[in-house]
Amino acid sequence: MRSRIFCLGLMLTAVIGLTPGAARCQDYSPPDPVFPLPIYHERPEMGGFYAAGNFLLMRQTNPLKEQPIAVRGFVDTFGNVQATERYLNDINFGIFQPNPVIPGLFFGSGTLALDVNQVSGPNSYQPGFRVNLGWKFRNDLDIEFSWSHLFTKKTSATAAPIGNTLNGGDGGLDSFLFAPVYNWPTNYVGPVDKAIVTIDTPGAFTIGRLPIDFLPDQAFQTTAGPAGIWNGAQLMTIQFTQRYDDFEIIARIPIYENERCRCYGLFGPRHVQLWERFWWRTVDIAVEESVFTATGAQTFNFATSGQAGPTDQATYTNIVSNRLYGPLFGLGSDVYVGHGFGINLDLRCAPYIDVVKERAKYELGDHSTAAQRARTDYTMAYELTGRLNLTWYPIEGVELRFGYELQNFFNTVSSPRPIDFNMGSLTPTWDKGTYRLFDGFSAGISLIF
């Protein structure tokens, strides 16, 4: 019975990566009992088709680093907010303010509201699968196709008008968000009505999205003020997406075997895809239109409140796609422990040509206009991988396994600080030399037909 199980273990190349020796299987005898399954056969030395399915649970490196995106407040681009304050003060109280209007003056606390590192982790495990299809030849050589896939991983963060302190800030200024995007065309100017300036007593101004209250002694005036969708915005969302696939056709070549151990070599073409996207969406919502006249009359147009059409929204994306092509080399060993159990270890390495697609783009919400940059780089990358499996053969033709895997990729490309705030000359940094680590567990079943 032990020789029959070991012979079976040599056949299950889908997981332990071994090819059977014809001499060791000459003493094959049918199992008792015989299970009515359409698997295995009485001439294992003849080889044949096998298949395996694996469940993967892996972690991968997130290359993003710290890069401030937005703070609380806004920039009074042309001084409109200050001019509105002076106007209301003069009309209501007849007090002339000698202070000059200063274009570009910042209003708000400047507290950090959104940073790239908010989507940099934690690195949780993500599920996936691996499919193996192979054929074992009579000369002990087997050829196997393998496809591994990890399901899409997403991390996201949002900045809204009210932060974690539940405080709108002095005069309501911290209910606005500001990101320093510049060199944008007029399509990205945002809503006409950006803020409401409220005055109650001489020099006491409140700037916000809503008037404080409709009191008889208060006056309100809408102002364009902060120009640009990213200046005085109300909502910003960032998201980081990662995908992984690899494909390989591997030949397993027997090198050495004895009663309990077999060693083999690995060789074949391998292709790896590492795809990442950083996405940033900004929404600039219009406020209630308010007009104050010299006679003290006030009108509000509530129909404009809370609206953000497609031209009041903008997105930014930065996509990095590493496509690695190269030969895989490796060594493996299988040791039969006893009672139907075995241990398998694979060590692999691969030099790659890395074809890197890099894409960055600002785009208006209605897709009518965009600023983008695209390039393709060619570089060298490298991989070192180890796989350790515990295998069990409950019946002939069936193998169950559980393993741990460690993959190391060197010299890949990433964009750890993905945003370039200069829309007129979009050149974000794409860094070479990124190290990536994949580690996790696998469990599966293989069948010999």
URMO-V304018 format. One record per pair of residues at least 6 apart in sequence whose ideal C-beta (glycine too) atoms are under 7 Angstrom apart, sorted by sequence separation. I is the first residue (numbers start at 1). J is the second residue. D is the distance in whole Angstrom. If there is no record, write none. Layout:
i->I j->J d->D
i->I j->J d->D
//
This chain:
i->13 j->19 d->6
i->76 j->82 d->6
i->89 j->95 d->6
i->90 j->96 d->6
i->136 j->142 d->4
i->162 j->168 d->7
i->168 j->174 d->6
i->169 j->175 d->7
i->199 j->205 d->6
i->206 j->212 d->6
i->212 j->218 d->7
i->226 j->232 d->3
i->292 j->298 d->5
i->336 j->342 d->5
i->337 j->343 d->6
i->393 j->399 d->5
i->394 j->400 d->7
i->420 j->426 d->5
i->9 j->16 d->7
i->41 j->48 d->7
i->135 j->142 d->6
i->167 j->174 d->7
i->168 j->175 d->5
i->198 j->205 d->7
i->225 j->232 d->7
i->256 j->263 d->4
i->291 j->298 d->7
i->335 j->342 d->6
i->363 j->370 d->4
i->420 j->427 d->6
i->10 j->18 d->5
i->89 j->97 d->6
i->134 j->142 d->6
i->135 j->143 d->6
i->197 j->205 d->6
i->198 j->206 d->4
i->254 j->262 d->7
i->255 j->263 d->5
i->290 j->298 d->7
i->291 j->299 d->5
i->334 j->342 d->6
i->335 j->343 d->5
i->362 j->370 d->6
i->391 j->399 d->6
i->392 j->400 d->5
i->420 j->428 d->4
i->11 j->20 d->5
i->134 j->143 d->6
i->211 j->220 d->5
i->255 j->264 d->6
i->361 j->370 d->6
i->362 j->371 d->5
i->419 j->428 d->7
i->10 j->20 d->4
i->134 j->144 d->3
i->197 j->207 d->5
i->254 j->264 d->5
i->255 j->265 d->6
i->290 j->300 d->5
i->334 j->344 d->5
i->361 j->371 d->7
i->391 j->401 d->5
i->418 j->428 d->6
i->10 j->21 d->7
i->86 j->97 d->5
i->133 j->144 d->7
i->134 j->145 d->7
i->163 j->174 d->7
i->253 j->264 d->6
i->289 j->300 d->7
i->361 j->372 d->4
i->390 j->401 d->7
i->30 j->42 d->6
i->132 j->144 d->6
i->133 j->145 d->5
i->195 j->207 d->5
i->196 j->208 d->6
i->252 j->264 d->5
i->253 j->265 d->5
i->288 j->300 d->5
i->289 j->301 d->4
i->332 j->344 d->7
i->333 j->345 d->5
i->360 j->372 d->7
i->389 j->401 d->5
i->390 j->402 d->5
i->417 j->429 d->6
i->7 j->20 d->6
i->162 j->175 d->7
i->195 j->208 d->7
i->196 j->209 d->7
i->198 j->211 d->5
i->288 j->301 d->7
i->332 j->345 d->6
i->360 j->373 d->5
i->390 j->403 d->7
i->415 j->428 d->6
i->10 j->24 d->7
i->28 j->42 d->6
i->132 j->146 d->5
i->161 j->175 d->4
i->195 j->209 d->7
i->196 j->210 d->7
i->198 j->212 d->5
i->252 j->266 d->6
i->253 j->267 d->7
i->288 j->302 d->6
i->332 j->346 d->4
i->389 j->403 d->4
i->415 j->429 d->6
i->196 j->211 d->6
i->289 j->304 d->5
i->359 j->374 d->5
i->388 j->403 d->6
i->415 j->430 d->5
i->416 j->431 d->6
i->28 j->44 d->6
i->130 j->146 d->6
i->131 j->147 d->5
i->250 j->266 d->6
i->251 j->267 d->5
i->288 j->304 d->6
i->330 j->346 d->6
i->331 j->347 d->5
i->358 j->374 d->7
i->387 j->403 d->6
i->388 j->404 d->5
i->415 j->431 d->7
i->7 j->24 d->6
i->130 j->147 d->7
i->200 j->217 d->6
i->251 j->268 d->5
i->288 j->305 d->4
i->330 j->347 d->6
i->358 j->375 d->5
i->413 j->430 d->6
i->414 j->431 d->6
i->7 j->25 d->4
i->83 j->101 d->5
i->130 j->148 d->4
i->159 j->177 d->6
i->200 j->218 d->5
i->250 j->268 d->4
i->286 j->304 d->5
i->287 j->305 d->6
i->330 j->348 d->4
i->387 j->405 d->5
i->413 j->431 d->7
i->25 j->44 d->5
i->82 j->101 d->5
i->199 j->218 d->7
i->249 j->268 d->5
i->286 j->305 d->7
i->330 j->349 d->7
i->357 j->376 d->6
i->358 j->377 d->7
i->413 j->432 d->5
i->25 j->45 d->5
i->82 j->102 d->7
i->128 j->148 d->7
i->129 j->149 d->6
i->198 j->218 d->6
i->199 j->219 d->5
i->248 j->268 d->6
i->249 j->269 d->6
i->328 j->348 d->6
i->329 j->349 d->6
i->356 j->376 d->7
i->386 j->406 d->5
i->414 j->434 d->4
i->7 j->28 d->6
i->128 j->149 d->5
i->248 j->269 d->7
i->285 j->306 d->6
i->286 j->307 d->5
i->329 j->350 d->7
i->355 j->376 d->7
i->356 j->377 d->4
i->385 j->406 d->7
i->411 j->432 d->7
i->413 j->434 d->6
i->79 j->101 d->4
i->128 j->150 d->4
i->198 j->220 d->5
i->248 j->270 d->4
i->285 j->307 d->7
i->286 j->308 d->7
i->328 j->350 d->5
i->385 j->407 d->5
i->411 j->433 d->6
i->412 j->434 d->5
i->22 j->45 d->4
i->79 j->102 d->6
i->82 j->105 d->7
i->128 j->151 d->6
i->285 j->308 d->4
i->327 j->350 d->7
i->355 j->378 d->6
i->356 j->379 d->7
i->3 j->27 d->6
i->4 j->28 d->6
i->20 j->44 d->6
i->79 j->103 d->4
i->126 j->150 d->5
i->127 j->151 d->5
i->196 j->220 d->6
i->197 j->221 d->5
i->246 j->270 d->7
i->247 j->271 d->5
i->284 j->308 d->6
i->326 j->350 d->5
i->383 j->407 d->7
i->384 j->408 d->5
i->412 j->436 d->6
i->4 j->29 d->7
i->20 j->45 d->7
i->78 j->103 d->5
i->126 j->151 d->6
i->246 j->271 d->7
i->283 j->308 d->5
i->326 j->351 d->5
i->353 j->378 d->7
i->354 j->379 d->5
i->383 j->408 d->7
i->410 j->435 d->6
i->77 j->103 d->7
i->81 j->107 d->7
i->196 j->222 d->6
i->197 j->223 d->6
i->246 j->272 d->5
i->286 j->312 d->7
i->326 j->352 d->4
i->354 j->380 d->7
i->383 j->409 d->5
i->4 j->31 d->7
i->77 j->104 d->7
i->126 j->153 d->5
i->325 j->352 d->6
i->326 j->353 d->6
i->353 j->380 d->7
i->354 j->381 d->4
i->409 j->436 d->4
i->76 j->104 d->7
i->195 j->223 d->6
i->245 j->273 d->5
i->284 j->312 d->5
i->324 j->352 d->4
i->325 j->353 d->5
i->352 j->380 d->7
i->381 j->409 d->6
i->382 j->410 d->4
i->75 j->104 d->6
i->76 j->105 d->5
i->193 j->222 d->5
i->194 j->223 d->7
i->244 j->273 d->7
i->283 j->312 d->7
i->351 j->380 d->7
i->352 j->381 d->4
i->381 j->410 d->6
i->382 j->411 d->6
i->408 j->437 d->6
i->194 j->224 d->6
i->195 j->225 d->5
i->244 j->274 d->6
i->283 j->313 d->5
i->324 j->354 d->5
i->352 j->382 d->7
i->381 j->411 d->5
i->75 j->106 d->5
i->76 j->107 d->6
i->194 j->225 d->5
i->282 j->313 d->7
i->351 j->382 d->6
i->352 j->383 d->7
i->380 j->411 d->6
i->381 j->412 d->5
i->407 j->438 d->4
i->192 j->224 d->6
i->194 j->226 d->5
i->243 j->275 d->4
i->281 j->313 d->7
i->282 j->314 d->5
i->322 j->354 d->6
i->323 j->355 d->4
i->379 j->411 d->7
i->11 j->44 d->5
i->73 j->106 d->6
i->74 j->107 d->6
i->175 j->208 d->6
i->350 j->383 d->4
i->406 j->439 d->5
i->73 j->107 d->5
i->74 j->108 d->6
i->171 j->205 d->6
i->172 j->206 d->6
i->173 j->207 d->6
i->175 j->209 d->6
i->242 j->276 d->5
i->281 j->315 d->5
i->322 j->356 d->6
i->349 j->383 d->7
i->379 j->413 d->7
i->405 j->439 d->7
i->73 j->108 d->2
i->171 j->206 d->5
i->172 j->207 d->6
i->241 j->276 d->7
i->280 j->315 d->7
i->321 j->356 d->7
i->349 j->384 d->5
i->405 j->440 d->6
i->14 j->50 d->5
i->72 j->108 d->5
i->73 j->109 d->6
i->119 j->155 d->4
i->171 j->207 d->5
i->172 j->208 d->3
i->241 j->277 d->5
i->279 j->315 d->7
i->280 j->316 d->4
i->320 j->356 d->7
i->321 j->357 d->4
i->377 j->413 d->6
i->7 j->44 d->6
i->13 j->50 d->6
i->14 j->51 d->7
i->15 j->52 d->6
i->72 j->109 d->6
i->73 j->110 d->6
i->119 j->156 d->6
i->195 j->232 d->6
i->348 j->385 d->4
i->404 j->441 d->6
i->405 j->442 d->6
i->14 j->52 d->3
i->72 j->110 d->7
i->119 j->157 d->5
i->189 j->227 d->6
i->190 j->228 d->6
i->194 j->232 d->5
i->240 j->278 d->5
i->279 j->317 d->5
i->320 j->358 d->6
i->403 j->441 d->7
i->71 j->110 d->5
i->72 j->111 d->5
i->118 j->157 d->4
i->189 j->228 d->6
i->190 j->229 d->4
i->278 j->317 d->7
i->347 j->386 d->6
i->403 j->442 d->5
i->71 j->111 d->6
i->168 j->208 d->7
i->188 j->228 d->6
i->239 j->279 d->5
i->277 j->317 d->6
i->278 j->318 d->4
i->319 j->359 d->4
i->346 j->386 d->7
i->71 j->112 d->6
i->72 j->113 d->5
i->188 j->229 d->5
i->238 j->279 d->7
i->346 j->387 d->4
i->402 j->443 d->5
i->71 j->113 d->6
i->238 j->280 d->5
i->277 j->319 d->5
i->318 j->360 d->5
i->401 j->443 d->7
i->70 j->113 d->5
i->114 j->157 d->7
i->345 j->388 d->5
i->401 j->444 d->6
i->68 j->112 d->6
i->70 j->114 d->4
i->184 j->228 d->6
i->237 j->281 d->5
i->276 j->320 d->5
i->317 j->361 d->5
i->69 j->114 d->4
i->114 j->159 d->4
i->344 j->389 d->4
i->400 j->445 d->6
i->69 j->115 d->6
i->113 j->159 d->4
i->236 j->282 d->5
i->275 j->321 d->5
i->316 j->362 d->5
i->399 j->445 d->7
i->68 j->115 d->5
i->69 j->116 d->6
i->181 j->228 d->7
i->343 j->390 d->6
i->344 j->391 d->6
i->398 j->445 d->7
i->399 j->446 d->5
i->67 j->115 d->7
i->161 j->209 d->7
i->235 j->283 d->4
i->274 j->322 d->4
i->314 j->362 d->6
i->315 j->363 d->5
i->66 j->115 d->6
i->67 j->116 d->4
i->181 j->230 d->4
i->233 j->282 d->5
i->234 j->283 d->6
i->314 j->363 d->7
i->342 j->391 d->5
i->398 j->447 d->6
i->66 j->116 d->7
i->113 j->163 d->6
i->233 j->283 d->7
i->234 j->284 d->7
i->273 j->323 d->6
i->314 j->364 d->6
i->341 j->391 d->7
i->397 j->447 d->6
i->65 j->116 d->7
i->66 j->117 d->4
i->179 j->230 d->4
i->233 j->284 d->5
i->234 j->285 d->5
i->314 j->365 d->6
i->341 j->392 d->5
i->397 j->448 d->5
i->64 j->116 d->5
i->65 j->117 d->6
i->178 j->230 d->7
i->230 j->282 d->5
i->232 j->284 d->7
i->272 j->324 d->4
i->313 j->365 d->3
i->340 j->392 d->6
i->371 j->423 d->5
i->64 j->117 d->6
i->178 j->231 d->6
i->229 j->282 d->6
i->271 j->324 d->7
i->311 j->364 d->6
i->312 j->365 d->7
i->340 j->393 d->5
i->373 j->426 d->4
i->379 j->432 d->6
i->178 j->232 d->7
i->271 j->325 d->5
i->311 j->365 d->6
i->340 j->394 d->7
i->372 j->426 d->7
i->373 j->427 d->6
i->64 j->119 d->6
i->65 j->120 d->7
i->229 j->284 d->5
i->310 j->365 d->4
i->311 j->366 d->6
i->371 j->426 d->6
i->64 j->120 d->4
i->176 j->232 d->5
i->177 j->233 d->5
i->270 j->326 d->6
i->310 j->366 d->4
i->177 j->234 d->7
i->324 j->381 d->5
i->356 j->413 d->4
i->62 j->120 d->5
i->269 j->327 d->6
i->270 j->328 d->4
i->354 j->412 d->6
i->62 j->121 d->5
i->177 j->236 d->6
i->354 j->413 d->7
i->109 j->169 d->5
i->268 j->328 d->6
i->360 j->420 d->7
i->62 j->123 d->6
i->108 j->169 d->6
i->267 j->328 d->7
i->362 j->423 d->5
i->266 j->328 d->6
i->267 j->329 d->6
i->60 j->123 d->7
i->111 j->174 d->7
i->266 j->329 d->7
i->59 j->123 d->5
i->113 j->177 d->6
i->266 j->330 d->3
i->362 j->426 d->7
i->108 j->173 d->4
i->109 j->174 d->5
i->222 j->287 d->7
i->266 j->331 d->7
i->59 j->125 d->5
i->107 j->173 d->5
i->108 j->174 d->6
i->265 j->331 d->6
i->266 j->332 d->6
i->360 j->426 d->6
i->58 j->125 d->6
i->222 j->289 d->5
i->57 j->125 d->5
i->58 j->126 d->6
i->108 j->176 d->6
i->222 j->290 d->5
i->263 j->331 d->7
i->264 j->332 d->5
i->360 j->428 d->5
i->221 j->290 d->6
i->222 j->291 d->7
i->57 j->127 d->6
i->58 j->128 d->6
i->220 j->290 d->4
i->263 j->333 d->5
i->56 j->127 d->7
i->221 j->292 d->5
i->262 j->333 d->7
i->56 j->128 d->4
i->220 j->292 d->6
i->261 j->333 d->7
i->262 j->334 d->5
i->358 j->430 d->5
i->56 j->129 d->6
i->161 j->234 d->5
i->219 j->292 d->5
i->261 j->334 d->7
i->55 j->129 d->6
i->56 j->130 d->6
i->261 j->335 d->5
i->54 j->129 d->6
i->160 j->235 d->6
i->260 j->335 d->6
i->53 j->129 d->7
i->54 j->130 d->4
i->260 j->336 d->5
i->159 j->236 d->5
i->53 j->131 d->6
i->209 j->287 d->5
i->220 j->298 d->6
i->250 j->328 d->7
i->158 j->237 d->5
i->219 j->298 d->7
i->52 j->132 d->4
i->248 j->328 d->6
i->270 j->350 d->5
i->51 j->132 d->7
i->156 j->237 d->7
i->157 j->238 d->5
i->51 j->133 d->5
i->156 j->238 d->7
i->266 j->348 d->6
i->156 j->239 d->4
i->229 j->312 d->6
i->50 j->134 d->5
i->229 j->313 d->7
i->154 j->239 d->6
i->155 j->240 d->5
i->229 j->314 d->5
i->49 j->135 d->6
i->50 j->136 d->7
i->154 j->241 d->5
i->48 j->136 d->6
i->47 j->136 d->4
i->70 j->159 d->6
i->152 j->241 d->6
i->153 j->242 d->5
i->47 j->137 d->5
i->322 j->412 d->5
i->47 j->138 d->5
i->72 j->163 d->7
i->152 j->243 d->5
i->196 j->287 d->5
i->322 j->413 d->6
i->46 j->138 d->6
i->56 j->148 d->7
i->58 j->150 d->6
i->195 j->287 d->6
i->196 j->288 d->7
i->191 j->284 d->6
i->193 j->286 d->5
i->194 j->287 d->7
i->320 j->413 d->6
i->56 j->150 d->7
i->150 j->244 d->4
i->190 j->284 d->4
i->193 j->287 d->5
i->196 j->290 d->6
i->320 j->414 d->6
i->191 j->286 d->4
i->320 j->415 d->5
i->149 j->245 d->5
i->193 j->289 d->5
i->72 j->169 d->6
i->148 j->245 d->7
i->318 j->415 d->5
i->148 j->246 d->5
i->73 j->173 d->5
i->107 j->207 d->6
i->147 j->247 d->5
i->318 j->418 d->4
i->73 j->174 d->6
i->72 j->174 d->4
i->74 j->176 d->4
i->146 j->248 d->5
i->73 j->176 d->6
i->75 j->178 d->6
i->316 j->419 d->7
i->72 j->176 d->7
i->74 j->178 d->5
i->145 j->249 d->5
i->146 j->250 d->7
i->72 j->177 d->7
i->73 j->178 d->6
i->143 j->249 d->7
i->144 j->250 d->5
i->70 j->177 d->5
i->71 j->178 d->6
i->92 j->199 d->6
i->95 j->202 d->5
i->70 j->178 d->6
i->143 j->251 d->6
i->144 j->252 d->7
i->70 j->179 d->4
i->88 j->197 d->6
i->93 j->202 d->5
i->69 j->179 d->6
i->89 j->199 d->6
i->141 j->251 d->6
i->142 j->252 d->5
i->318 j->428 d->6
i->320 j->430 d->6
i->88 j->199 d->4
i->193 j->304 d->6
i->85 j->197 d->6
i->141 j->253 d->6
i->84 j->197 d->5
i->89 j->202 d->6
i->81 j->195 d->7
i->89 j->203 d->6
i->140 j->254 d->5
i->20 j->136 d->7
i->81 j->197 d->6
i->19 j->136 d->6
i->14 j->132 d->4
i->21 j->140 d->6
i->119 j->238 d->6
i->14 j->134 d->6
i->20 j->140 d->7
i->85 j->205 d->5
i->118 j->238 d->7
i->119 j->239 d->7
i->13 j->134 d->6
i->19 j->140 d->5
i->119 j->240 d->4
i->191 j->312 d->5
i->19 j->141 d->6
i->114 j->236 d->5
i->190 j->312 d->6
i->13 j->136 d->6
i->19 j->142 d->5
i->114 j->238 d->7
i->187 j->311 d->7
i->11 j->136 d->7
i->81 j->207 d->6
i->188 j->314 d->6
i->92 j->219 d->5
i->13 j->142 d->5
i->14 j->144 d->7
i->13 j->144 d->7
i->88 j->219 d->5
i->88 j->221 d->6
i->87 j->221 d->7
i->84 j->221 d->5
i->278 j->415 d->7
i->274 j->412 d->6
i->276 j->414 d->7
i->84 j->223 d->4
i->280 j->419 d->7
i->278 j->418 d->4
i->81 j->223 d->5
i->80 j->223 d->5
i->80 j->224 d->5
i->81 j->225 d->4
i->80 j->225 d->5
i->76 j->225 d->6
i->77 j->226 d->6
i->78 j->227 d->7
i->76 j->226 d->7
i->77 j->227 d->4
i->75 j->226 d->6
i->74 j->226 d->4
i->77 j->231 d->7
i->75 j->231 d->6
i->74 j->231 d->5
i->74 j->232 d->4
i->70 j->236 d->5
i->69 j->238 d->7
i->64 j->240 d->6
i->188 j->364 d->6
i->187 j->364 d->6
i->187 j->368 d->7
i->60 j->242 d->6
i->187 j->369 d->5
i->60 j->244 d->7
i->185 j->369 d->7
i->91 j->294 d->6
i->88 j->292 d->7
i->19 j->252 d->5
i->18 j->252 d->7
i->17 j->252 d->6
i->19 j->254 d->5
i->21 j->257 d->6
i->13 j->252 d->6
i->182 j->421 d->6
i->183 j->422 d->5
i->184 j->423 d->5
i->181 j->421 d->5
i->182 j->422 d->6
i->183 j->423 d->5
i->180 j->421 d->5
i->182 j->423 d->7
i->183 j->424 d->3
i->181 j->423 d->6
i->18 j->262 d->5
i->19 j->264 d->7
i->18 j->264 d->6
i->17 j->264 d->6
i->10 j->262 d->7
i->116 j->417 d->7
i->116 j->418 d->7
i->130 j->442 d->7
i->17 j->332 d->5
i->125 j->440 d->6
i->18 j->334 d->5
i->16 j->334 d->5
i->9 j->334 d->7
i->16 j->342 d->6
i->9 j->336 d->6
i->17 j->344 d->6
i->16 j->344 d->4
i->17 j->346 d->6
i->6 j->336 d->5
i->9 j->342 d->5
i->5 j->340 d->5
i->67 j->417 d->4
i->69 j->419 d->7
i->63 j->414 d->4
i->65 j->416 d->4
i->64 j->416 d->6
i->65 j->417 d->6
i->67 j->419 d->6
i->63 j->416 d->5
i->40 j->396 d->5
i->40 j->397 d->3
i->39 j->397 d->4
i->39 j->398 d->7
i->35 j->395 d->6
i->37 j->397 d->7
i->31 j->396 d->5
i->63 j->434 d->5
i->16 j->389 d->6
i->15 j->389 d->6
i->16 j->391 d->5
i->61 j->436 d->4
i->15 j->391 d->6
i->60 j->436 d->7
i->61 j->437 d->5
i->60 j->438 d->5
i->59 j->438 d->7
i->58 j->438 d->5
i->59 j->439 d->6
i->58 j->439 d->7
i->59 j->440 d->6
i->9 j->391 d->7
i->58 j->440 d->3
i->57 j->440 d->5
i->9 j->393 d->6
i->15 j->399 d->6
i->56 j->440 d->6
i->57 j->441 d->5
i->8 j->393 d->5
i->15 j->401 d->5
i->56 j->442 d->5
i->12 j->399 d->4
i->55 j->442 d->7
i->5 j->393 d->5
i->8 j->396 d->5
i->54 j->442 d->5
i->55 j->443 d->5
i->54 j->443 d->7
i->55 j->444 d->6
i->54 j->444 d->3
i->53 j->444 d->5
i->4 j->396 d->7
i->52 j->444 d->6
i->53 j->445 d->6
i->52 j->445 d->7
i->52 j->446 d->4
i->51 j->446 d->7
i->50 j->446 d->6
i->51 j->447 d->6
i->50 j->447 d->7
i->50 j->448 d->5
i->50 j->449 d->7
i->48 j->448 d->7
i->49 j->449 d->5
i->48 j->449 d->6
i->39 j->447 d->5
i->40 j->448 d->5
i->39 j->448 d->6
i->39 j->449 d->6
i->15 j->444 d->7
i->15 j->446 d->5
i->14 j->446 d->4
i->12 j->446 d->5
i->12 j->448 d->7
i->11 j->448 d->5
//
